[in-house]
Amino acid sequence: MVAPDADRAPVIEVDDEERPARVLSGWTERAVATAAFAVAILVLWQVFRPLAQGSQYYLVVFLAGTLPVVFLAYRSGVRWLDRGELPGVFDWVLAVVAVFVCLYPVLPWAIGSGGGGYNAFLDRQGLLDPMDVVMGAVLLVLILEACRRTTGWVLPAVCLVFLAYGYYGGLLPQQWTIAHAGLDFGQIVDALYNSGSGFYGTPLDVAATYIVLFTLYGAVLEFSGAAQFFVDLSVSAFRRSRTAAGRTTVASGFLLGTVSGSGTATAVSVGAVTWPILKRAGYPPEQAGGMLAAAGVGAILSPPTLGVAAFIVAEYLDVSYVTVLGWAMIPTLLYYLGILLAVEIDARRLGTRPVDIASTSIWRLLARFGYHFLSLIAIVVLLLIGVSATRAVVYATALAFALTFLDKRTRTAGLSPRRVFYALGSGVRSALPVVAVCASAGVITAMTTKTGLGAQLAALLVRAAKALSDNHTVVLAATVVFAAVALALLGLAVPVTASFIIGWAIIGPALLALEVPPPAAAMFVFYYSVLSEVTPPTALAAVGAAAITGARTVATMWQALKYALPAFLVPVVFVLTGPGEYLLGHGPILGVLWTTAVACLGVGALAAATGGWILGVGPARAPARMLAGFGGLMLLYLEPGALIAGIAALAAAVGITLLDRRRTT
């Protein structure tokens, strides 16, 4: 293991669609680092001594501390404005204006005909002063610009479409389902600037409480050498076997993902270490890249640090974060089971070779550096005994920091106040793209809430499904298919977090209207939002992995899709069948056990169908693969008749493969 040698802790990538930040230096770097550190202290203070004025007051101050930093830390993308790595005059102007308009609601002085303090600002809700409207409009422009700088044009463009709908919706023919009375500009700004569903709604609340704390935790873990330990441990665990290279990649992705929460970042980090091993084992670049991408995306699905959207699930459903972790346990097991089976099949099909990997004994690694698991265990234990998620992660961060003193290579650095300063600041700076996305998502939630668009589109979706049949099961199945396609297309354009927020506002009500339980509906939307990371033609995790392996990008995307196939089908099981909810841990223990066992068998059948090999039997030809695929789908339906058909089809696939094997030997 190699300890970080620079004073500054590495920045952990959080949002997969984020653009690279500037490499600042000099007094500008010190100013940005100081602002980020101050925000970190504010976030930690809020955990233990919440501001008396309430959570929205805190969000106002939080946004005033983070939004200006975005303009200094990220380029404008306009060539004549971006001169070198340092921010220009225009960037500084935007930063100063951002501070003022963000703090305007809480400034105690009269400003024109507005201002007057936070209570006065709240009293004007629904009837804003012209100065309030001006300030809110400026903040809207700044938030969309910050989102453009960090994630590109697509999400700001989507926000503009929703704004246009809010403003011009009254001009639509009133017989249209999506028509509404129309909002004037003041009403739109009021919904965004002075309500709980706009800029200061649930998405920003999640970013300002959970996400920043978890990125602080990730920064401290990275600084402590935990990430390198997890990769080293995976390498040591599978040192010499035909499938060692693939297993190492999957295990590294899972362990690193537990602290990363980012699919692309995990794929790239793991690939930098394991691609040379995969190459020596004989994996083609495309297969290796697909494996890396699928293992990396598992980072957003793996407890205890699921992706950003998981925290929003907890807030929307008003449940604890540990409850959401419980829902994710069995689907995560099925996801990695599918990847591991695909790895085993590819090793046999491609004829990969054992690779000698020079590494330390796994037992020696665990004895020396196993303490890195303690902070992860602490999070789970604290959540289980009822400690809030925010306090649990703060305590785990403190524990991770204290444990750095056990390693002589980080002990000296750990004593440095400069290291602490940069570690905390880097956690905040990592979260800046998420903050911009969540603040922008407030535009979508506000317009959806104010106009009733979510319920209208949900009704339209259900009506389209009912046009196909009057049978409830058929209607539900059609709605699920429409929803899956819509979420997949949505995920191609916007980040995972925004995809979930939009999807839940539109597709969530449709599923709930068809009597799908809220946990199943929410996790369905969550999983399909995440899976855009491996869905062509964007598949950012696959793009990052292809850059590491030198593979063809599109071919790598299709390989990633093959490895991640179970993740596309398991969420459908949640909502389409009654026993499917057992896979979320809901229901009697025997029900959970038998559905998990059958789902594992179904995932194995699908792995055989996509990989062309039945483990323990041999290569499968087209008829056997078709039977295995049909059997896997039937098993995942989890109904008695389907189970019998699935087992019969799988048995037939095994029998055909055995006969083919005997004929060829």
Sequence and secondary structure as in RCSB ss.txt:
>XXXX:A:sequence
MVAPDADRAPVIEVDDEERPARVLSGWTERAVATAAFAVAILVLWQVFRPLAQGSQYYLVVFLAGTLPVVFLAYR
SGVRWLDRGELPGVFDWVLAVVAVFVCLYPVLPWAIGSGGGGYNAFLDRQGLLDPMDVVMGAVLLVLILEACRRT
TGWVLPAVCLVFLAYGYYGGLLPQQWTIAHAGLDFGQIVDALYNSGSGFYGTPLDVAATYIVLFTLYGAVLEFSG
AAQFFVDLSVSAFRRSRTAAGRTTVASGFLLGTVSGSGTATAVSVGAVTWPILKRAGYPPEQAGGMLAAAGVGAI
LSPPTLGVAAFIVAEYLDVSYVTVLGWAMIPTLLYYLGILLAVEIDARRLGTRPVDIASTSIWRLLARFGYHFLS
LIAIVVLLLIGVSATRAVVYATALAFALTFLDKRTRTAGLSPRRVFYALGSGVRSALPVVAVCASAGVITAMTTK
TGLGAQLAALLVRAAKALSDNHTVVLAATVVFAAVALALLGLAVPVTASFIIGWAIIGPALLALEVPPPAAAMFV
FYYSVLSEVTPPTALAAVGAAAITGARTVATMWQALKYALPAFLVPVVFVLTGPGEYLLGHGPILGVLWTTAVAC
LGVGALAAATGGWILGVGPARAPARMLAGFGGLMLLYLEPGALIAGIAALAAAVGITLLDRRRTT
>XXXX:A:secstr
     SSS       TT        HHHHHHHHHHHHHHHHHHHHHHHS  TT HHHHHHHHHHHHHHHHHHHS 
 S TTT  SSS  HHHHHHHHHHHHHHHGGG  SEETTEES HHHHHHTTTS  HHHHHHHHHHHHHHHHHHHHH
H SHHHHHHHHHHHHHHHGGGS TTSTT      HHHHHHHHHSSTTSTTSHHHHHIIIIIHHHHHHHHHHHHHT
HHHHHHHHHHHHT SSTTHHHHHHHHHHHHHHHHH  HHHHHHHHHHHHHHHHHHHT  HHHHHHHHHHHHHHHH
HSTTS  HHHHHHHHHHT  HHHHHHHHHHHHHHHHHHHHHHHHHHHHHHT          HHHHHHHHTTHHHH
HHHHHHHHHTT  HHHHHHHHHHHHHHHGGGSHHHHHHHT HHHHHHHHHHHHHHHHHHHHHHHHHHHHHHHHHH
HTHHHHHHHHHHHHHHTT S HHHHHHHHHHHHHHHHHHHHHHS HHHHHHHHHHHHHHHHHHTT  HHHHHHHH
HHHHHGGGGSTTT HHHHHHHHHHT  HHHHHHHHHHHTHHHHHHHHHHHHSSGGGGGGT S HHHHHHHHHHHH
HHHHHHHHHHHTEETTTEE  HHHHHHHHHHHHHHHH  HHHHHHHHHHHHHHHHHHHHHHHHH 
